[in-house]
Amino acid sequence: MVLSCDIDVELKAIDDTSRSEDLVQSLALTEEYIGGIEPDDLHSEEAQHFVCTMLPKIVKTVLGCSFVDIDTEQAACSFLGSVLSFIARTIQADSILDCLLSEIFAWKNQPFYRHVSLKGQRNLQLNGQNSEDVHDCSRSTKLFMETVHEFGREGGFLAIQRIITNTDALAGLTRIAALLESVCVVRSMMTVEFLNPFMSLLPHMERLLMCLSDDDFKCAFKYSSCILRQFALLSRHSSDQSARERVDKFRLAVAMKGLQSPFLERRLAGLAEITDFLNVNTGHDARRAPNCLPDVDAYSDDTTGAMWMNLEDVCDWLLENAVLEEILVRNLHIEVLRRCVRILQVLAARSRIGSAEIRLIWDAATGKHESIQKTIHDLLWKVAEQVQDSSVLLDLLRLVKPLPPASVTMQHIDLVRKLSAVLIHMGEQQQQQQQQQQ
């Protein structure tokens, strides 16, 4: 379509009616106008002004209505359906309507949906059911489901999938996060079969994020975190039993990429993500005593019924990806050390901290600033509390023994005292067990 020379008159009429109290007339004119706009028209000056300035204001007015009469309500429902149909037709051509889609889909925040009566409305078709038969849906839910389905019928969700598939640059991550957020808002209203194709986009997102440079990854961190969260939400509604596992592995891969970053902020975020994942898989409660690890071997998500990773798997992943080396050797920093206690405690409790790992932690303090040495020595004791092998603790004591008297600190003395007490207690327990066996 080529915009006519009378377009300014049409826009002025819409603008005039939108400023008046005749909302029904304003919505009718606007609905008629957007029905004639094609994707190629969006780049014209008039269309840009309409979709960027005028249309959002009118939509905001409709969604903000708390009390309307039947005629206005009918006009508003028809208008919202037309707007979503318009967005579905044009969303692939330009991103200017992404925010408008998010606003319409954020239905729980909009007064119009909460106060709609549906009087005089046509019977709404919801997943093949008449709205009168859907007794467990509120009036607002019924209306909103119809607007969502209108968007889907016009190919809006398919267009979103194509946009994500065709995005291969850092600049597109912002838009992907915004579009997936709109999908996540309405995920509970979609069938499993409808949502499954979105999970098929996961490999593409993995390639896109994992290929980012350190600088680009730093810039994209906010949006990559949003995308990870969104895929985690969608995986809960997928019929693919491996969906949650694939998302979790993607999450861990991104966390590891952050831990390997030269930027401290990203390293801390990556470490926090790994720790959070560890806490979920162990059922860790922050209120527990630090040395009280829960006796939980497996992680189960009630929303999927899948159980795929246990603590042994988590420990294997930590060691295979050389997480200890990243923390203690390649990117040593006092803030990272202060936040890695949980990881080391879990490894120690699962007998994954041996003499070599203890030596790695000990050597990390060599030649470092006093504050780092203090942090590492504190860390050694917290790890030693979880070690069950007395030979490992004896090896730690042997590391202290060769120190020149002048370099021995109160921390060394305190560490030796605590280790000695633990070893004595272990010896007493062994004697008791032997006596019981006899």
C-alpha positions, 0 to 999 in steps of 0.5 A: 500500500502507498500512503495517500496524500490525505493521510495527515487528515486521517491522523489529525482526525484520530488525534482529535477524537483521542483528545475528546470524550468519544473514545468509541469513535477514536477507537473506530478510526484508529482500528480502520487506519491500522487495518490499512498499514502494511509492513512496508509502510512502517518506514514512512514518516507518518506511520512512524509517528503513528505507531511510535507516538499516537498508537501507544497513547491510545492503547494506554488509555484503553488499558487504563480504563476502570469503568466503561459502558458496554459500547465502549467495552465492545469497541475496546475489545475489538480495538485490542484484537485489531492492534494485536493483529496489526502487530502480528503482521508487522512485528517481523519488519520492525521492532518499534511495536515490541514494547506495545506488545509487552504492555498489552500482554501484561494483563494483570497490571491493566485496570481494563482487564480487571473490570471488564464485564464481557456483556454483549461480547461475542462468545469467545473461543478458547482452545476450542471451547466456548467461554460459557463452558470455561467455568474456572476462568474469570471474565478478565482471563477469558477476554485476555485469552481471546486477545492472545489467540488473536495474536496467534491466529495472525501468525504473531508467535510464528513471527517471534520464532523467526525473529529469534532464529534470524538474530545472530548479532549482539544488538539483537539480544535486547529484542529477543529478551523483550519478545520472549518475555511476552511469550513467558507472560502468556505461557500458561494459556498455551498448549504444550504443543504450541510452546515446544517450538520455542524450546527448539530455539535453545541451541541457536541461543547457545551458539549466539551467547557462547560465541560472544567476546568477553567485551560483548558478553559483559555488555549483553549480560543483563539480557542473557540472564533474562533469556536464560530465565525465560527459557527456564520458565518455558521448559517447565511447560514443555513436553520434552522431558530433557528440556529442563536438563538442556536449559540447566546445562545451558545455564551452567555453560553461561555461568562458566563463561562468566567465571572465566571473564576478565571482568570481576563483575562477570566472574562474581555473577558466574560464581553466584549462578553456579552456587545458586544451581548447587543450592537448588540441587542440594536443597540448601537452606541458608538458615542451616549452620555452615557445616551442616550439609543436607542429605539430599542426593537428587534434584526433582522438579515437580513441574516436569517430574524429571530427575536428572542430576544428583550431587555426584553429577554436580561435583563431576561438572565442577571438576571437569570444568576446572572450577577450582583452578578458575577460582584459585589460579587463573582469576584469583581475587579476594571477592571471588574467594569469599564467595566460593566457600559453598562450592568447596564445602560440597566438594569436600563433603563428597570426598572430592577434596583430596591432598592435591586440592588442599595443596592447590588452595594452600599455594594460592596464598603464597606470595599474596597480600596479607588479606588474601592469605587470611581469606584463604586460611579461613577458607582452608578451615571451612573446607577441612570441616567437611573432609572425612579423610584423616590423611588429607587433614594430616597433609594439610598439617604437614604444609604448616610444619615447614614454615619458618617461625617468623612467618607463622601467624595466629591464623596458622596456629589456630588452624593447627589447633582446630585440625588437631582437635578434629584428628583427635576426635576422628581417632577416638571415633575409630577406636570406639568403632573397633571396640564395638566390632570386637 
